[in-house]
Amino acid sequence: MSLKKEFVDWACSLSGCDGGNPEADIWVSGIEWGGGDEKYYSELPDHINEGEHIPAGRYDWKDSLTYTYGRNVAKLVSVIKGKNVEEYQEYANNAKGNELFRLN
């Protein structure tokens, strides 16, 4: 069986990443509960047909802080950047979004 080139390009790219800057010094990857909802699955064939996925380049800290894993990432990155763990929210609110790349 032969795979479509678009599928191979998509599957071998950064598809499924949470975003950010692939050129960042900090990459975070974790295993977490995913939430493939109906919209995700209905849009997936279009994403595959587009081929390679290229991340937007900015990490969405605001959205990330709305769930536990995102807050833990903010705590980790803020400490790496020299802040106290208690300052994670302030760090995330002032971050540019290009200092991190996050994938699953």
C-alpha positions as CSV (number, residue, x, y, z in Angstrom):
1,M,0.0,0.0,0.0
2,S,1.3,3.4,-0.9
3,L,0.8,6.5,1.3
4,K,-0.2,9.8,-0.1
5,K,2.7,12.3,-0.1
6,E,0.6,14.9,1.7
7,F,0.0,12.3,4.5
8,V,3.7,11.5,4.8
9,D,4.6,15.2,4.9
10,W,2.0,15.9,7.5
11,A,2.8,12.9,9.7
12,C,6.5,13.7,9.6
13,S,6.1,17.3,10.4
14,L,5.3,19.0,13.7
15,S,1.6,18.2,13.4
16,G,-0.2,17.9,16.7
17,C,2.2,20.4,18.4
18,D,0.8,22.9,20.8
19,G,2.7,25.7,19.2
20,G,5.4,28.1,19.8
21,N,8.7,28.7,18.2
22,P,10.6,25.6,17.0
23,E,13.8,27.7,17.1
24,A,13.3,28.4,20.9
25,D,15.9,27.3,23.4
26,I,13.2,25.6,25.5
27,W,11.1,22.7,24.2
28,V,8.6,21.1,26.4
29,S,6.9,17.8,25.6
30,G,4.6,15.9,27.8
31,I,2.0,13.1,27.9
32,E,-1.4,14.4,28.8
33,W,-5.0,13.7,28.2
34,G,-5.8,14.8,24.7
35,G,-9.2,16.0,23.7
36,G,-9.9,15.1,20.1
37,D,-13.4,16.6,19.9
38,E,-15.8,16.3,16.9
39,K,-14.4,19.5,15.4
40,Y,-10.8,18.1,15.5
41,Y,-11.7,14.9,13.7
42,S,-13.9,16.7,11.1
43,E,-11.0,19.1,10.3
44,L,-8.2,16.4,10.3
45,P,-8.6,15.3,6.7
46,D,-8.1,18.9,5.6
47,H,-5.0,19.3,7.7
48,I,-3.6,16.0,6.3
49,N,-4.3,17.2,2.7
50,E,-2.4,20.4,3.4
51,G,0.7,18.4,3.9
52,E,3.5,19.7,6.2
53,H,2.4,21.5,9.4
54,I,4.4,24.6,10.3
55,P,3.7,26.0,13.7
56,A,2.6,29.6,14.0
57,G,5.8,30.6,15.9
58,R,4.1,32.0,19.0
59,Y,2.9,30.1,22.1
60,D,-0.5,31.0,23.5
61,W,0.3,31.5,27.1
62,K,-3.2,33.0,27.9
63,D,-5.0,29.8,26.7
64,S,-2.4,27.6,28.3
65,L,-3.0,29.0,31.8
66,T,-6.6,27.8,31.7
67,Y,-5.6,24.2,32.4
68,T,-3.4,22.3,34.9
69,Y,-0.7,21.1,32.4
70,G,-0.4,24.6,30.9
71,R,0.1,26.1,34.4
72,N,2.7,23.5,35.2
73,V,4.6,24.4,31.9
74,A,4.4,28.1,32.9
75,K,5.8,27.3,36.4
76,L,8.7,25.2,34.8
77,V,9.6,27.8,32.2
78,S,9.4,30.7,34.6
79,V,11.9,29.0,37.0
80,I,14.2,28.2,34.0
81,K,14.0,31.9,33.2
82,G,15.1,32.8,36.7
83,K,11.8,33.7,38.3
84,N,10.3,32.2,41.5
85,V,7.7,29.5,40.8
86,E,5.1,31.7,42.5
87,E,5.6,34.3,39.7
88,Y,4.6,31.9,36.9
89,Q,1.4,33.8,36.1
90,E,3.2,37.1,35.9
91,Y,5.9,35.6,33.8
92,A,3.4,34.0,31.4
93,N,1.3,37.2,31.1
94,N,4.4,39.2,30.1
95,A,6.1,36.5,27.9
96,K,6.3,37.2,24.2
97,G,5.4,33.6,23.2
98,N,8.5,33.0,21.2
99,E,10.6,31.6,24.1
100,L,9.0,28.2,24.1
101,F,8.0,25.4,21.8
102,R,5.5,22.8,23.2
103,L,4.6,19.5,21.7
104,N,3.0,16.3,22.8
